[in-house]
Amino acid sequence: MQLKNDPRTLKIPVIVVTITDEPAIGSALGADEYLIKPVDKATLLSAVERCLRSREEQRRHGLF
């Protein structure tokens, strides 16, 4: 995934929202979250929160 290979966008979480139930593809592409449509607001917000928490944890451990 180009976003994960570019230092300018490396730290931006990527959430894939799709109609295709193939989370392995999202993982292979480097997606942080993979959601299948239809997605309700609470599910999307939870995914964003998980991404932000994960990034904060990585920062605390010096991974970013």
mmCIF file of the N, C-alpha and C atoms, coordinates in Angstrom:
data_MODEL
# 
_entry.id   MODEL 
# 
loop_
_atom_site.group_PDB 
_atom_site.id 
_atom_site.type_symbol 
_atom_site.label_atom_id 
_atom_site.label_alt_id 
_atom_site.label_comp_id 
_atom_site.label_asym_id 
_atom_site.label_entity_id 
_atom_site.label_seq_id 
_atom_site.pdbx_PDB_ins_code 
_atom_site.Cartn_x 
_atom_site.Cartn_y 
_atom_site.Cartn_z 
_atom_site.occupancy 
_atom_site.B_iso_or_equiv 
_atom_site.pdbx_formal_charge 
_atom_site.auth_seq_id 
_atom_site.auth_comp_id 
_atom_site.auth_asym_id 
_atom_site.auth_atom_id 
_atom_site.pdbx_PDB_model_num 
ATOM 1   N N  . MET A 1 1  ? 0.846   -1.169  0.000  1.00 0.00 ? 1  MET A N  1 
ATOM 2   C CA . MET A 1 1  ? 0.000   0.000   0.000  1.00 0.00 ? 1  MET A CA 1 
ATOM 3   C C  . MET A 1 1  ? 0.894   1.235   0.000  1.00 0.00 ? 1  MET A C  1 
ATOM 4   N N  . GLN A 1 2  ? 0.673   2.120   -0.923 1.00 0.00 ? 2  GLN A N  1 
ATOM 5   C CA . GLN A 1 2  ? 1.517   3.292   -1.080 1.00 0.00 ? 2  GLN A CA 1 
ATOM 6   C C  . GLN A 1 2  ? 1.502   4.193   0.151  1.00 0.00 ? 2  GLN A C  1 
ATOM 7   N N  . LEU A 1 3  ? 0.377   4.293   0.835  1.00 0.00 ? 3  LEU A N  1 
ATOM 8   C CA . LEU A 1 3  ? 0.315   5.159   2.015  1.00 0.00 ? 3  LEU A CA 1 
ATOM 9   C C  . LEU A 1 3  ? 1.275   4.698   3.095  1.00 0.00 ? 3  LEU A C  1 
ATOM 10  N N  . LYS A 1 4  ? 1.439   3.400   3.252  1.00 0.00 ? 4  LYS A N  1 
ATOM 11  C CA . LYS A 1 4  ? 2.320   2.855   4.294  1.00 0.00 ? 4  LYS A CA 1 
ATOM 12  C C  . LYS A 1 4  ? 3.800   2.925   3.897  1.00 0.00 ? 4  LYS A C  1 
ATOM 13  N N  . ASN A 1 5  ? 4.071   3.120   2.626  1.00 0.00 ? 5  ASN A N  1 
ATOM 14  C CA . ASN A 1 5  ? 5.455   3.198   2.156  1.00 0.00 ? 5  ASN A CA 1 
ATOM 15  C C  . ASN A 1 5  ? 5.979   4.625   2.073  1.00 0.00 ? 5  ASN A C  1 
ATOM 16  N N  . ASP A 1 6  ? 5.118   5.580   2.231  1.00 0.00 ? 6  ASP A N  1 
ATOM 17  C CA . ASP A 1 6  ? 5.509   6.990   2.143  1.00 0.00 ? 6  ASP A CA 1 
ATOM 18  C C  . ASP A 1 6  ? 5.662   7.549   3.554  1.00 0.00 ? 6  ASP A C  1 
ATOM 19  N N  . PRO A 1 7  ? 6.846   8.039   3.914  1.00 0.00 ? 7  PRO A N  1 
ATOM 20  C CA . PRO A 1 7  ? 7.071   8.559   5.273  1.00 0.00 ? 7  PRO A CA 1 
ATOM 21  C C  . PRO A 1 7  ? 6.110   9.690   5.652  1.00 0.00 ? 7  PRO A C  1 
ATOM 22  N N  . ARG A 1 8  ? 5.601   10.405  4.648  1.00 0.00 ? 8  ARG A N  1 
ATOM 23  C CA . ARG A 1 8  ? 4.675   11.511  4.935  1.00 0.00 ? 8  ARG A CA 1 
ATOM 24  C C  . ARG A 1 8  ? 3.299   11.018  5.365  1.00 0.00 ? 8  ARG A C  1 
ATOM 25  N N  . THR A 1 9  ? 2.930   9.808   4.964  1.00 0.00 ? 9  THR A N  1 
ATOM 26  C CA . THR A 1 9  ? 1.600   9.284   5.279  1.00 0.00 ? 9  THR A CA 1 
ATOM 27  C C  . THR A 1 9  ? 1.636   8.001   6.111  1.00 0.00 ? 9  THR A C  1 
ATOM 28  N N  . LEU A 1 10 ? 2.810   7.569   6.488  1.00 0.00 ? 10 LEU A N  1 
ATOM 29  C CA . LEU A 1 10 ? 2.985   6.319   7.224  1.00 0.00 ? 10 LEU A CA 1 
ATOM 30  C C  . LEU A 1 10 ? 2.157   6.257   8.504  1.00 0.00 ? 10 LEU A C  1 
ATOM 31  N N  . LYS A 1 11 ? 2.035   7.365   9.197  1.00 0.00 ? 11 LYS A N  1 
ATOM 32  C CA . LYS A 1 11 ? 1.362   7.382   10.496 1.00 0.00 ? 11 LYS A CA 1 
ATOM 33  C C  . LYS A 1 11 ? -0.151  7.561   10.397 1.00 0.00 ? 11 LYS A C  1 
ATOM 34  N N  . ILE A 1 12 ? -0.678  7.717   9.198  1.00 0.00 ? 12 ILE A N  1 
ATOM 35  C CA . ILE A 1 12 ? -2.119  7.913   9.029  1.00 0.00 ? 12 ILE A CA 1 
ATOM 36  C C  . ILE A 1 12 ? -2.803  6.547   9.017  1.00 0.00 ? 12 ILE A C  1 
ATOM 37  N N  . PRO A 1 13 ? -3.749  6.333   9.932  1.00 0.00 ? 13 PRO A N  1 
ATOM 38  C CA . PRO A 1 13 ? -4.466  5.053   9.941  1.00 0.00 ? 13 PRO A CA 1 
ATOM 39  C C  . PRO A 1 13 ? -5.294  4.882   8.667  1.00 0.00 ? 13 PRO A C  1 
ATOM 40  N N  . VAL A 1 14 ? -5.347  3.654   8.181  1.00 0.00 ? 14 VAL A N  1 
ATOM 41  C CA . VAL A 1 14 ? -6.123  3.339   6.990  1.00 0.00 ? 14 VAL A CA 1 
ATOM 42  C C  . VAL A 1 14 ? -7.255  2.396   7.387  1.00 0.00 ? 14 VAL A C  1 
ATOM 43  N N  . ILE A 1 15 ? -8.483  2.840   7.127  1.00 0.00 ? 15 ILE A N  1 
ATOM 44  C CA . ILE A 1 15 ? -9.658  2.026   7.406  1.00 0.00 ? 15 ILE A CA 1 
ATOM 45  C C  . ILE A 1 15 ? -10.352 1.746   6.075  1.00 0.00 ? 15 ILE A C  1 
ATOM 46  N N  . VAL A 1 16 ? -10.434 0.483   5.721  1.00 0.00 ? 16 VAL A N  1 
ATOM 47  C CA . VAL A 1 16 ? -11.096 0.073   4.483  1.00 0.00 ? 16 VAL A CA 1 
ATOM 48  C C  . VAL A 1 16 ? -12.561 -0.207  4.806  1.00 0.00 ? 16 VAL A C  1 
ATOM 49  N N  . VAL A 1 17 ? -13.452 0.406   4.035  1.00 0.00 ? 17 VAL A N  1 
ATOM 50  C CA . VAL A 1 17 ? -14.892 0.158   4.145  1.00 0.00 ? 17 VAL A CA 1 
ATOM 51  C C  . VAL A 1 17 ? -15.341 -0.351  2.788  1.00 0.00 ? 17 VAL A C  1 
ATOM 52  N N  . THR A 1 18 ? -15.822 -1.594  2.757  1.00 0.00 ? 18 THR A N  1 
ATOM 53  C CA . THR A 1 18 ? -16.106 -2.240  1.483  1.00 0.00 ? 18 THR A CA 1 
ATOM 54  C C  . THR A 1 18 ? -17.322 -3.155  1.575  1.00 0.00 ? 18 THR A C  1 
ATOM 55  N N  . ILE A 1 19 ? -17.810 -3.588  0.424  1.00 0.00 ? 19 ILE A N  1 
ATOM 56  C CA . ILE A 1 19 ? -18.898 -4.564  0.403  1.00 0.00 ? 19 ILE A CA 1 
ATOM 57  C C  . ILE A 1 19 ? -18.357 -5.989  0.354  1.00 0.00 ? 19 ILE A C  1 
ATOM 58  N N  . THR A 1 20 ? -17.068 -6.130  0.142  1.00 0.00 ? 20 THR A N  1 
ATOM 59  C CA . THR A 1 20 ? -16.429 -7.432  -0.013 1.00 0.00 ? 20 THR A CA 1 
ATOM 60  C C  . THR A 1 20 ? -15.973 -7.974  1.335  1.00 0.00 ? 20 THR A C  1 
ATOM 61  N N  . ASP A 1 21 ? -16.405 -9.171  1.684  1.00 0.00 ? 21 ASP A N  1 
ATOM 62  C CA . ASP A 1 21 ? -16.037 -9.796  2.951  1.00 0.00 ? 21 ASP A CA 1 
ATOM 63  C C  . ASP A 1 21 ? -14.734 -10.585 2.792  1.00 0.00 ? 21 ASP A C  1 
ATOM 64  N N  . GLU A 1 22 ? -13.634 -9.856  2.631  1.00 0.00 ? 22 GLU A N  1 
ATOM 65  C CA . GLU A 1 22 ? -12.323 -10.471 2.468  1.00 0.00 ? 22 GLU A CA 1 
ATOM 66  C C  . GLU A 1 22 ? -11.283 -9.699  3.295  1.00 0.00 ? 22 GLU A C  1 
ATOM 67  N N  . PRO A 1 23 ? -11.370 -9.797  4.616  1.00 0.00 ? 23 PRO A N  1 
ATOM 68  C CA . PRO A 1 23 ? -10.459 -9.025  5.471  1.00 0.00 ? 23 PRO A CA 1 
ATOM 69  C C  . PRO A 1 23 ? -8.977  -9.355  5.263  1.00 0.00 ? 23 PRO A C  1 
ATOM 70  N N  . ALA A 1 24 ? -8.678  -10.545 4.765  1.00 0.00 ? 24 ALA A N  1 
ATOM 71  C CA . ALA A 1 24 ? -7.275  -10.899 4.517  1.00 0.00 ? 24 ALA A CA 1 
ATOM 72  C C  . ALA A 1 24 ? -6.657  -9.976  3.471  1.00 0.00 ? 24 ALA A C  1 
ATOM 73  N N  . ILE A 1 25 ? -7.470  -9.548  2.510  1.00 0.00 ? 25 ILE A N  1 
ATOM 74  C CA . ILE A 1 25 ? -6.969  -8.620  1.486  1.00 0.00 ? 25 ILE A CA 1 
ATOM 75  C C  . ILE A 1 25 ? -6.634  -7.279  2.133  1.00 0.00 ? 25 ILE A C  1 
ATOM 76  N N  . GLY A 1 26 ? -7.506  -6.802  3.001  1.00 0.00 ? 26 GLY A N  1 
ATOM 77  C CA . GLY A 1 26 ? -7.240  -5.546  3.706  1.00 0.00 ? 26 GLY A CA 1 
ATOM 78  C C  . GLY A 1 26 ? -5.963  -5.634  4.513  1.00 0.00 ? 26 GLY A C  1 
ATOM 79  N N  . SER A 1 27 ? -5.788  -6.749  5.184  1.00 0.00 ? 27 SER A N  1 
ATOM 80  C CA . SER A 1 27 ? -4.572  -6.957  5.980  1.00 0.00 ? 27 SER A CA 1 
ATOM 81  C C  . SER A 1 27 ? -3.334  -6.986  5.087  1.00 0.00 ? 27 SER A C  1 
ATOM 82  N N  . ALA A 1 28 ? -3.436  -7.680  3.972  1.00 0.00 ? 28 ALA A N  1 
ATOM 83  C CA . ALA A 1 28 ? -2.303  -7.761  3.038  1.00 0.00 ? 28 ALA A CA 1 
ATOM 84  C C  . ALA A 1 28 ? -1.940  -6.390  2.476  1.00 0.00 ? 28 ALA A C  1 
ATOM 85  N N  . LEU A 1 29 ? -2.945  -5.528  2.353  1.00 0.00 ? 29 LEU A N  1 
ATOM 86  C CA . LEU A 1 29 ? -2.700  -4.182  1.836  1.00 0.00 ? 29 LEU A CA 1 
ATOM 87  C C  . LEU A 1 29 ? -2.199  -3.218  2.916  1.00 0.00 ? 29 LEU A C  1 
ATOM 88  N N  . GLY A 1 30 ? -2.219  -3.671  4.160  1.00 0.00 ? 30 GLY A N  1 
ATOM 89  C CA . GLY A 1 30 ? -1.723  -2.827  5.239  1.00 0.00 ? 30 GLY A CA 1 
ATOM 90  C C  . GLY A 1 30 ? -2.788  -2.003  5.936  1.00 0.00 ? 30 GLY A C  1 
ATOM 91  N N  . ALA A 1 31 ? -4.047  -2.354  5.721  1.00 0.00 ? 31 ALA A N  1 
ATOM 92  C CA . ALA A 1 31 ? -5.135  -1.609  6.366  1.00 0.00 ? 31 ALA A CA 1 
ATOM 93  C C  . ALA A 1 31 ? -5.108  -1.845  7.874  1.00 0.00 ? 31 ALA A C  1 
ATOM 94  N N  . ASP A 1 32 ? -5.389  -0.807  8.635  1.00 0.00 ? 32 ASP A N  1 
ATOM 95  C CA . ASP A 1 32 ? -5.456  -0.923  10.085 1.00 0.00 ? 32 ASP A CA 1 
ATOM 96  C C  . ASP A 1 32 ? -6.786  -1.529  10.531 1.00 0.00 ? 32 ASP A C  1 
ATOM 97  N N  . GLU A 1 33 ? -7.831  -1.254  9.793  1.00 0.00 ? 33 GLU A N  1 
ATOM 98  C CA . GLU A 1 33 ? -9.167  -1.782  10.075 1.00 0.00 ? 33 GLU A CA 1 
ATOM 99  C C  . GLU A 1 33 ? -9.837  -2.141  8.759  1.00 0.00 ? 33 GLU A C  1 
ATOM 100 N N  . TYR A 1 34 ? -10.710 -3.127  8.806  1.00 0.00 ? 34 TYR A N  1 
ATOM 101 C CA . TYR A 1 34 ? -11.444 -3.579  7.621  1.00 0.00 ? 34 TYR A CA 1 
ATOM 102 C C  . TYR A 1 34 ? -12.899 -3.731  8.015  1.00 0.00 ? 34 TYR A C  1 
ATOM 103 N N  . LEU A 1 35 ? -13.756 -2.886  7.474  1.00 0.00 ? 35 LEU A N  1 
ATOM 104 C CA . LEU A 1 35 ? -15.173 -2.905  7.809  1.00 0.00 ? 35 LEU A CA 1 
ATOM 105 C C  . LEU A 1 35 ? -15.997 -3.258  6.583  1.00 0.00 ? 35 LEU A C  1 
ATOM 106 N N  . ILE A 1 36 ? -17.057 -4.028  6.799  1.00 0.00 ? 36 ILE A N  1 
ATOM 107 C CA . ILE A 1 36 ? -17.920 -4.448  5.707  1.00 0.00 ? 36 ILE A CA 1 
ATOM 108 C C  . ILE A 1 36 ? -19.224 -3.656  5.765  1.00 0.00 ? 36 ILE A C  1 
ATOM 109 N N  . LYS A 1 37 ? -19.600 -3.097  4.621  1.00 0.00 ? 37 LYS A N  1 
ATOM 110 C CA . LYS A 1 37 ? -20.831 -2.314  4.526  1.00 0.00 ? 37 LYS A CA 1 
ATOM 111 C C  . LYS A 1 37 ? -22.040 -3.212  4.712  1.00 0.00 ? 37 LYS A C  1 
ATOM 112 N N  . PRO A 1 38 ? -23.110 -2.706  5.238  1.00 0.00 ? 38 PRO A N  1 
ATOM 113 C CA . PRO A 1 38 ? -23.287 -1.341  5.758  1.00 0.00 ? 38 PRO A CA 1 
ATOM 114 C C  . PRO A 1 38 ? -22.618 -1.203  7.118  1.00 0.00 ? 38 PRO A C  1 
ATOM 115 N N  . VAL A 1 39 ? -22.056 -0.058  7.357  1.00 0.00 ? 39 VAL A N  1 
ATOM 116 C CA . VAL A 1 39 ? -21.358 0.232   8.610  1.00 0.00 ? 39 VAL A CA 1 
ATOM 117 C C  . VAL A 1 39 ? -22.124 1.324   9.343  1.00 0.00 ? 39 VAL A C  1 
ATOM 118 N N  . ASP A 1 40 ? -22.471 1.039   10.588 1.00 0.00 ? 40 ASP A N  1 
ATOM 119 C CA . ASP A 1 40 ? -23.157 2.084   11.347 1.00 0.00 ? 40 ASP A CA 1 
ATOM 120 C C  . ASP A 1 40 ? -22.133 3.012   11.992 1.00 0.00 ? 40 ASP A C  1 
ATOM 121 N N  . LYS A 1 41 ? -22.605 4.121   12.431 1.00 0.00 ? 41 LYS A N  1 
ATOM 122 C CA . LYS A 1 41 ? -21.750 5.177   12.987 1.00 0.00 ? 41 LYS A CA 1 
ATOM 123 C C  . LYS A 1 41 ? -20.915 4.676   14.166 1.00 0.00 ? 41 LYS A C  1 
ATOM 124 N N  . ALA A 1 42 ? -21.522 3.919   15.062 1.00 0.00 ? 42 ALA A N  1 
ATOM 125 C CA . ALA A 1 42 ? -20.810 3.430   16.249 1.00 0.00 ? 42 ALA A CA 1 
ATOM 126 C C  . ALA A 1 42 ? -19.651 2.506   15.867 1.00 0.00 ? 42 ALA A C  1 
ATOM 127 N N  . THR A 1 43 ? -19.870 1.653   14.882 1.00 0.00 ? 43 THR A N  1 
ATOM 128 C CA . THR A 1 43 ? -18.821 0.731   14.432 1.00 0.00 ? 43 THR A CA 1 
ATOM 129 C C  . THR A 1 43 ? -17.654 1.501   13.820 1.00 0.00 ? 43 THR A C  1 
ATOM 130 N N  . LEU A 1 44 ? -17.959 2.487   13.001 1.00 0.00 ? 44 LEU A N  1 
ATOM 131 C CA . LEU A 1 44 ? -16.910 3.297   12.383 1.00 0.00 ? 44 LEU A CA 1 
ATOM 132 C C  . LEU A 1 44 ? -16.131 4.080   13.440 1.00 0.00 ? 44 LEU A C  1 
ATOM 133 N N  . LEU A 1 45 ? -16.842 4.685   14.366 1.00 0.00 ? 45 LEU A N  1 
ATOM 134 C CA . LEU A 1 45 ? -16.163 5.444   15.424 1.00 0.00 ? 45 LEU A CA 1 
ATOM 135 C C  . LEU A 1 45 ? -15.295 4.541   16.292 1.00 0.00 ? 45 LEU A C  1 
ATOM 136 N N  . SER A 1 46 ? -15.749 3.333   16.557 1.00 0.00 ? 46 SER A N  1 
ATOM 137 C CA . SER A 1 46 ? -14.942 2.379   17.328 1.00 0.00 ? 46 SER A CA 1 
ATOM 138 C C  . SER A 1 46 ? -13.658 2.017   16.586 1.00 0.00 ? 46 SER A C  1 
ATOM 139 N N  . ALA A 1 47 ? -13.768 1.840   15.278 1.00 0.00 ? 47 ALA A N  1 
ATOM 140 C CA . ALA A 1 47 ? -12.587 1.526   14.469 1.00 0.00 ? 47 ALA A CA 1 
ATOM 141 C C  . ALA A 1 47 ? -11.594 2.678   14.505 1.00 0.00 ? 47 ALA A C  1 
ATOM 142 N N  . VAL A 1 48 ? -12.077 3.898   14.403 1.00 0.00 ? 48 VAL A N  1 
ATOM 143 C CA . VAL A 1 48 ? -11.202 5.074   14.459 1.00 0.00 ? 48 VAL A CA 1 
ATOM 144 C C  . VAL A 1 48 ? -10.530 5.149   15.833 1.00 0.00 ? 48 VAL A C  1 
ATOM 145 N N  . GLU A 1 49 ? -11.289 4.924   16.891 1.00 0.00 ? 49 GLU A N  1 
ATOM 146 C CA . GLU A 1 49 ? -10.718 4.956   18.242 1.00 0.00 ? 49 GLU A CA 1 
ATOM 147 C C  . GLU A 1 49 ? -9.635  3.898   18.416 1.00 0.00 ? 49 GLU A C  1 
ATOM 148 N N  . ARG A 1 50 ? -9.870  2.679   17.904 1.00 0.00 ? 50 ARG A N  1 
ATOM 149 C CA . ARG A 1 50 ? -8.854  1.628   17.999 1.00 0.00 ? 50 ARG A CA 1 
ATOM 150 C C  . ARG A 1 50 ? -7.576  2.035   17.271 1.00 0.00 ? 50 ARG A C  1 
ATOM 151 N N  . CYS A 1 51 ? -7.729  2.627   16.099 1.00 0.00 ? 51 CYS A N  1 
ATOM 152 C CA . CYS A 1 51 ? -6.560  3.082   15.336 1.00 0.00 ? 51 CYS A CA 1 
ATOM 153 C C  . CYS A 1 51 ? -5.781  4.140   16.102 1.00 0.00 ? 51 CYS A C  1 
ATOM 154 N N  . LEU A 1 52 ? -6.490  5.092   16.664 1.00 0.00 ? 52 LEU A N  1 
ATOM 155 C CA . LEU A 1 52 ? -5.823  6.161   17.401 1.00 0.00 ? 52 LEU A CA 1 
ATOM 156 C C  . LEU A 1 52 ? -5.140  5.625   18.661 1.00 0.00 ? 52 LEU A C  1 
ATOM 157 N N  . ARG A 1 53 ? -5.806  4.709   19.364 1.00 0.00 ? 53 ARG A N  1 
ATOM 158 C CA . ARG A 1 53 ? -5.198  4.099   20.558 1.00 0.00 ? 53 ARG A CA 1 
ATOM 159 C C  . ARG A 1 53 ? -3.945  3.314   20.190 1.00 0.00 ? 53 ARG A C  1 
ATOM 160 N N  . SER A 1 54 ? -4.024  2.579   19.100 1.00 0.00 ? 54 SER A N  1 
ATOM 161 C CA . SER A 1 54 ? -2.883  1.785   18.645 1.00 0.00 ? 54 SER A CA 1 
ATOM 162 C C  . SER A 1 54 ? -1.700  2.680   18.293 1.00 0.00 ? 54 SER A C  1 
ATOM 163 N N  . ARG A 1 55 ? -1.971  3.775   17.591 1.00 0.00 ? 55 ARG A N  1 
ATOM 164 C CA . ARG A 1 55 ? -0.904  4.708   17.224 1.00 0.00 ? 55 ARG A CA 1 
ATOM 165 C C  . ARG A 1 55 ? -0.269  5.322   18.477 1.00 0.00 ? 55 ARG A C  1 
ATOM 166 N N  . GLU A 1 56 ? -1.090  5.677   19.440 1.00 0.00 ? 56 GLU A N  1 
ATOM 167 C CA . GLU A 1 56 ? -0.579  6.277   20.682 1.00 0.00 ? 56 GLU A CA 1 
ATOM 168 C C  . GLU A 1 56 ? 0.297   5.272   21.429 1.00 0.00 ? 56 GLU A C  1 
ATOM 169 N N  . GLU A 1 57 ? -0.136  4.020   21.470 1.00 0.00 ? 57 GLU A N  1 
ATOM 170 C CA . GLU A 1 57 ? 0.642   2.978   22.132 1.00 0.00 ? 57 GLU A CA 1 
ATOM 171 C C  . GLU A 1 57 ? 1.983   2.767   21.422 1.00 0.00 ? 57 GLU A C  1 
ATOM 172 N N  . GLN A 1 58 ? 1.960   2.760   20.112 1.00 0.00 ? 58 GLN A N  1 
ATOM 173 C CA . GLN A 1 58 ? 3.202   2.597   19.350 1.00 0.00 ? 58 GLN A CA 1 
ATOM 174 C C  . GLN A 1 58 ? 4.143   3.772   19.597 1.00 0.00 ? 58 GLN A C  1 
ATOM 175 N N  . ARG A 1 59 ? 3.589   4.968   19.676 1.00 0.00 ? 59 ARG A N  1 
ATOM 176 C CA . ARG A 1 59 ? 4.403   6.165   19.941 1.00 0.00 ? 59 ARG A CA 1 
ATOM 177 C C  . ARG A 1 59 ? 5.063   6.049   21.311 1.00 0.00 ? 59 ARG A C  1 
ATOM 178 N N  . ARG A 1 60 ? 4.295   5.591   22.315 1.00 0.00 ? 60 ARG A N  1 
ATOM 179 C CA . ARG A 1 60 ? 4.838   5.447   23.672 1.00 0.00 ? 60 ARG A CA 1 
ATOM 180 C C  . ARG A 1 60 ? 5.976   4.440   23.728 1.00 0.00 ? 60 ARG A C  1 
ATOM 181 N N  . HIS A 1 61 ? 5.930   3.437   22.877 1.00 0.00 ? 61 HIS A N  1 
ATOM 182 C CA . HIS A 1 61 ? 6.974   2.416   22.866 1.00 0.00 ? 61 HIS A CA 1 
ATOM 183 C C  . HIS A 1 61 ? 8.085   2.735   21.869 1.00 0.00 ? 61 HIS A C  1 
ATOM 184 N N  . GLY A 1 62 ? 8.044   3.937   21.309 1.00 0.00 ? 62 GLY A N  1 
ATOM 185 C CA . GLY A 1 62 ? 9.118   4.368   20.411 1.00 0.00 ? 62 GLY A CA 1 
ATOM 186 C C  . GLY A 1 62 ? 9.093   3.735   19.037 1.00 0.00 ? 62 GLY A C  1 
ATOM 187 N N  . LEU A 1 63 ? 7.955   3.222   18.629 1.00 0.00 ? 63 LEU A N  1 
ATOM 188 C CA . LEU A 1 63 ? 7.866   2.578   17.311 1.00 0.00 ? 63 LEU A CA 1 
ATOM 189 C C  . LEU A 1 63 ? 7.577   3.588   16.202 1.00 0.00 ? 63 LEU A C  1 
ATOM 190 N N  . PHE A 1 64 ? 7.192   4.811   16.569 1.00 0.00 ? 64 PHE A N  1 
ATOM 191 C CA . PHE A 1 64 ? 6.940   5.863   15.589 1.00 0.00 ? 64 PHE A CA 1 
ATOM 192 C C  . PHE A 1 64 ? 7.750   7.067   15.945 1.00 0.00 ? 64 PHE A C  1 
# 
